[in-house]
């Protein structure tokens, strides 16, 4: 089975690189993946899959049916959207869309999904089960998974697998992580309400900008002294709106940020903890406040058996020296976690780094670049893991 998968994937390699470069050159933002979806649907249809378009708004579903038609599906999810970043790689196939770039590797994810579908469709009779491929939109805004689920993609699904590129691992290798892989990501809005006045007479006003600065400092200091350091919390204020003119004391400031955490118990108490700190600072200086805390996606918690499946598939395909068991989770977020509220699942890390380069730029960087040899590694790993899943069942 592994030999057949490797042969099929190796023959497809030139085509897969063409596919990835096409997608990379034509990136689309979250919820706008119309051309990408049409392209994906075309590749799936030409490979003999049953295809459904317009799922989860701009998502695509393809199915491979094995010999056991009545069995539940194994789902394989990949995401398609790009980021609002101006590419600076100077690659010949760089983004042709001004201000939009595949800087998170979703072009590679989509290609790995397509390659896996192309391989498994050629060996459906030997597969022993049914596979549903989910090509998801809008991961970057953490909404696409919910859209897909609302449209019924998890019906009759028993488990789900996913992949995410990892530039700190060299191409040709993969990483697996047991348990927590990514953090929960929540949105935070804090509004400070002061009283306007002349910039030359601050004592006659309540300076919302100065108080906002105190709030930011208090929150960062409190994390280090009141939160369990073994249960990390990251709170980052990414945007500040406030003020009317250089010589007018601001009466209102809006702070927008993100809050990341790994443990559900910690996450549950964060809204009240943040509000108490904001309230203490604002009351000290006579300001009003409003805290709006919105829970986003939970953390990805990999199922043990499915993670073991990826590890064994990788070790059989590439050798144990090319499979890294990752010691630490990431505080990044992934809405793959939303699927895990319905069925067990696991996501592996696909190494895309260049081993001969001093710097492999991180995700979301305008010079982020992947070693394309990783695509075949991803396809073989995913396809073989799917086959092993059905063999074990």
MODA-V469925 format. One record per helix or strand of 3 or more residues. SS is the DSSP state (alpha for helix, beta for strand). FROM is the first residue (numbers start at 0). TO is the last residue. If there is no record, write none. Layout:
BEGIN
ss=SS from=FROM to=TO
ss=SS from=FROM to=TO
END
This chain:
BEGIN
ss=alpha from=1 to=24
ss=alpha from=33 to=45
ss=beta from=49 to=54
ss=beta from=58 to=64
ss=beta from=72 to=78
ss=alpha from=105 to=120
ss=alpha from=123 to=126
ss=beta from=129 to=135
ss=alpha from=143 to=149
ss=beta from=156 to=169
ss=beta from=173 to=175
ss=beta from=183 to=192
ss=alpha from=201 to=203
ss=alpha from=207 to=225
ss=beta from=232 to=241
ss=beta from=251 to=260
ss=alpha from=263 to=283
ss=beta from=287 to=296
ss=alpha from=303 to=317
ss=alpha from=319 to=321
ss=beta from=322 to=324
ss=alpha from=335 to=338
ss=beta from=343 to=352
ss=alpha from=373 to=391
END
